[in-house]
Amino acid sequence: MNWLAPQSRFVLKTFFKRNYDYLNSSTQKLINWIMLTTDVVLLYTLLGIFF
């Protein structure tokens, strides 16, 4: 799930003023899963609205 790290790093730094690199590995994994879930929900919602 390292391919989600750049997005997680950006979201944490921009919206929550937290540094992704200082989190321990289990927390980074949790944040990556949360980002993936959020992306899937947003995509499902947008496709549901437009199609």
N, C-alpha and C positions, 0 to 999 in steps of 0.2 A: 504493500500500500504506500510505498514511498513516492509514487507518482502523484499522490494527493498532497504531499508535503508543501509544495509551493503555494497552492491555494490556501491551505490551512494557515501557513505562515502569514500570508497577506491578510486574511480575514482577522486573525488574532491581533496582528499589529495595527490594522486600520480601525477596526470597530471596538476592540476590547483593550487596546493598549497593553498587550501582553507579548512576551517574546517566546515564540515557539521553540527556539533552540535550547532554552533553559529548562524546559519541561522534561520530566523523566520519560523513558521509552513507553511505559504503559499509558501514560497520559497522552503522549503524542499519538499512539495508536487509537485511543478513544476519540481524540479530536478528529483524526482522519476518518473514522467510521461515522462520526456525527456529520462531517462535511459531505461524505458520500450519501448518507441518508437525506440530507437537506437537498443535495443536487437532484436526487431521484424524485423526491416529492415535488420540487419546483418544476422539473421537466414534465412530470405526470400532470401537474396542475395546468401548466401552460398548454400542453397538448390537449387536455380536456376542454379548455376554454376555446381554443381556436379550431378544433376538429371535432 
